[in-house]
């Protein structure tokens, strides 16, 4: 799988799991005392985040991203929808 494809896939998965966690799982936990979705989605999001960071580092090491771009990708991963925005902007 090429870097842009694997990075886009990782960004999509990380962004989607973050949104599910923030918009579904956490409200269910705190509003309805139902933590089961957080227990399921939390670790999945953790793995998705690690895979995303791995792909950013890999793309940077191979020259597909420069350091400034990679820093933007990492910062975006902490914002809901951030990975989607970064992938819509593309890479070099």
Order of alpha helices (4+ residues) and beta strands (2+ residues): alpha-alpha-alpha-alpha-alpha
